[in-house]
Amino acid sequence: MSMRIGYGFDSHAFKPGVPLVIGGLAIEHPEGLAGHSDGDVLLHAITDALLGAVSAGDIGTFFPPSDPRWKGAASHIFLQTALEEVATAGYKIVNVDTVLVMAQPKIVPIAGELRERVAELLGVKPGEVGIKAKTPEGLNQDHVAVAHATVLLESVKLADTPVQMVTTAEVDDDIDEVVKGLVGDSRDISALGRKRPAFDTDDLT
Ligand SMILES: C[C@@](CO)(OP(=O)(O)O)[C@H](O)COP(=O)(O)OP(=O)(O)OC[C@H]1O[C@@H](n2ccc(N)nc2=O)[C@H](O)[C@@H]1O
């Protein structure tokens, strides 16, 4: 079994007149978070942690802030894409831990609800999600919300029964296609989401 860790960070300024959404939860507060999307600082940090864990780039490479399609978008869309990248790479979540750094609102009274909502969006148990909060003491950033997230992933077990793979290649040039026919066109983890086959044909004769 192999394991991967990921880390994500995000920040958004508070802004009057917009709803506050954190961790996919609508929270009663006089101000919301400014952003191209719904400004969900927590889901953005978790999305980046997931993408980073499988070397798939970052939220901005998938959903550029310059793209009008993501204006006002609900951030669980970004999270869903990151979860798909994790699954495609052959991993699943072990646990997620987070820290919210913000003066207001206080997070402790809603931490249980937040944990359940984030767990639901991630498809994990609430006990596999950590929600913590910090007052930004001495940082002079009382009008900003910051989120940090770490994730631990483990590889998904393949079937216990080994599958025998036997085939022949007519000519050396066909070897890539022959191997692809045996193992499929799956992909390994690669830098910034670049697709590459999950096998290395250099050693084959
Ligand atoms: C979620 C979205 C939806 O549009 O918008 P917001 O709601 O946060 O505004 C975006 O995905 C939010 O993308 P985010 O990644 O936070 O934005 P930025 O920090 O501006 O980074 C945009 C892109 O520029 C890259 N970047 C950023 C800073 C830097 N010095 N060099 C870079 O190359 C980042 O890697 C990213 O790929």
The ligand as an ORCA input file, in Angstrom:
! r2SCAN-3c Opt
* xyz 0 1
  C     -12.013     29.188     -6.820
  C     -11.717     30.115     -7.999
  C     -12.733     29.821     -9.129
  O     -12.483     30.611    -10.237
  O     -11.812     31.495     -7.704
  P     -12.006     32.248     -6.258
  O     -13.437     32.021     -5.836
  O     -11.010     31.715     -5.252
  O     -11.745     33.722     -6.537
  C     -10.315     29.857     -8.539
  O     -10.157     28.481     -8.906
  C      -9.300     30.238     -7.532
  O      -8.018     29.961     -8.007
  P      -6.771     30.322     -7.109
  O      -5.731     29.281     -7.387
  O      -7.184     30.497     -5.679
  O      -6.365     31.717     -7.720
  P      -4.949     32.418     -7.684
  O      -4.299     32.293     -6.349
  O      -5.165     33.763     -8.259
  O      -4.100     31.537     -8.699
  C      -4.548     31.331    -10.018
  C      -3.508     30.488    -10.730
  O      -2.293     31.240    -10.782
  C      -1.230     30.466    -10.291
  N      -0.322     31.341     -9.617
  C      -0.744     32.103     -8.560
  C       0.155     32.953     -7.943
  C       1.467     32.999     -8.414
  N       2.354     33.833     -7.877
  N       1.832     32.216     -9.436
  C       0.943     31.416    -10.064
  O       1.315     30.731    -11.034
  C      -1.848     29.430     -9.365
  O      -1.054     28.263     -9.311
  C      -3.206     29.186     -9.988
  O      -3.122     28.113    -10.924
*
